[in-house]
Amino acid sequence: MASSFTPKQAIEFDGALLKELQGDVSDKIALTLLKELGLSRMLSSSVIHDNGCGYGAVTMAVMAAEPPAGVQIHATDINEMYLAELKAALAKNPTWPVKVETMDACALTFPDNTFDLSVATFVFAGLTDDVAAASHVRRTLKPGGTGVIAVWKDMPWHAALENAHHKIRGSDEPMAPFLSMTRYKKNEVAKDAEAGGWSPDELEFVEKAEWLNLGPDLKRWATIAWSFLAKPAGGWQQRDEDRWDEAVDSIVEELGQGAWHKVEDGVHKIRMVADVAIMRKQG
Ligand SMILES: C[S@@+](CC[C@H](N)C(=O)[O-])C[C@H]1O[C@@H](n2cnc3c(N)ncnc32)[C@H](O)[C@@H]1O
């Protein structure tokens, strides 16, 4: 049975902390991607899906492009903490054409042929059924519509957390579930998309790199990351509390030493690389 123990150092999560953990790296990638996909050519009839929207990186990128009146955005996710962040942003922009719904990407309830553009940035990684999710993307796109699935290729901070896991818990203990989810890469996207009904001709991959902003205090970021991502299978244990500082210090040390790390105006940054599948539904 999973334990209900929580180390006293673990931070209790809310949407704002999730946003701090994620920085604005996916916002930047969403902006670049959507620009390249020709958002300026959006029609007033365009219907867009921000699938696994989180706090709305894709939605914000679409709105930043000042879409023509008539465009509709559907933003869906299963995590109410993220959706609360997005809803708070939308409350400040009540005229935005965005409908937010709680919906599982593996079981979308939208009718067939609904969307012109369906974008899932950094969602495929922890899904219970990636093949079903890829198949729903295809099903809900109009013929000629474009699907986007972005996954991380290089996530240098990840190795620092995995190493801390091994240091604290030994090499035999299974990786913390959230940390193992992110092993889903480009090859898995291609395989699952094909199993989900996409033909190889419909798929093309591009690479995008951006800096993840970790803020001025690496220890704070490492504490947030360890609290959110490192809970072991079966729950936290006393040893996680006893060795908390050791884990966080080891993450801070490793992050600060990487070739992909820099400090700019007092802000720590890490280079992240994404593989992005651009999928065009034929027929
Ligand atoms: C790393 S965040 C990315 C969020 C956003 N797309 C972005 O690029 O900032 C992953 C998102 O996937 C959502 N997610 C995970 N499983 C999901 C599922 N089965 N259906 C819908 N969303 C899911 C999470 O709640 C989270 O918001």
The ligand as a MOL file (V3000), in Angstrom:
LIG
                    3D

  0  0  0     0  0            999 V3000
M  V30 BEGIN CTAB
M  V30 COUNTS 27 29 0 0 0
M  V30 BEGIN ATOM
M  V30 1 C 4.7300 19.1600 -19.2490 0
M  V30 2 S 3.0700 19.6420 -19.2450 0 CHG=1
M  V30 3 C 2.9300 20.4630 -20.7990 0
M  V30 4 C 1.8010 21.4100 -20.8350 0
M  V30 5 C 1.6950 22.2800 -22.0890 0
M  V30 6 N 1.2960 21.5120 -23.2390 0
M  V30 7 C 2.9810 23.0260 -22.3330 0
M  V30 8 O 3.6350 22.7930 -23.3590 0
M  V30 9 O 3.3450 23.8550 -21.5100 0 CHG=-1
M  V30 10 C 2.2320 18.1040 -19.5430 0
M  V30 11 C 0.7180 18.2800 -19.5060 0
M  V30 12 O 0.0820 17.0750 -19.9200 0
M  V30 13 C -1.0690 16.9220 -19.1270 0
M  V30 14 N -1.5320 15.5430 -19.2080 0
M  V30 15 C -0.9430 14.4370 -18.6840 0
M  V30 16 N -1.6870 13.3550 -18.9460 0
M  V30 17 C -2.7470 13.7840 -19.6530 0
M  V30 18 C -3.8800 13.1310 -20.2280 0
M  V30 19 N -4.0520 11.8190 -20.1230 0
M  V30 20 N -4.7700 13.8740 -20.8900 0
M  V30 21 C -4.6150 15.2190 -21.0140 0
M  V30 22 N -3.5770 15.8890 -20.4920 0
M  V30 23 C -2.6520 15.1840 -19.8170 0
M  V30 24 C -0.5740 17.3270 -17.7520 0
M  V30 25 O -1.6380 17.5700 -16.8520 0
M  V30 26 C 0.2100 18.5690 -18.0880 0
M  V30 27 O -0.5940 19.6940 -18.1190 0
M  V30 END ATOM
M  V30 BEGIN BOND
M  V30 1 1 1 2
M  V30 2 1 2 3
M  V30 3 1 2 10
M  V30 4 1 3 4
M  V30 5 1 4 5
M  V30 6 1 5 6
M  V30 7 1 5 7
M  V30 8 2 7 8
M  V30 9 1 7 9
M  V30 10 1 10 11
M  V30 11 1 11 12
M  V30 12 1 11 26
M  V30 13 1 12 13
M  V30 14 1 13 14
M  V30 15 1 13 24
M  V30 16 1 14 15
M  V30 17 1 14 23
M  V30 18 2 15 16
M  V30 19 1 16 17
M  V30 20 1 17 18
M  V30 21 2 17 23
M  V30 22 1 18 19
M  V30 23 2 18 20
M  V30 24 1 20 21
M  V30 25 2 21 22
M  V30 26 1 22 23
M  V30 27 1 24 25
M  V30 28 1 24 26
M  V30 29 1 26 27
M  V30 END BOND
M  V30 END CTAB
M  END
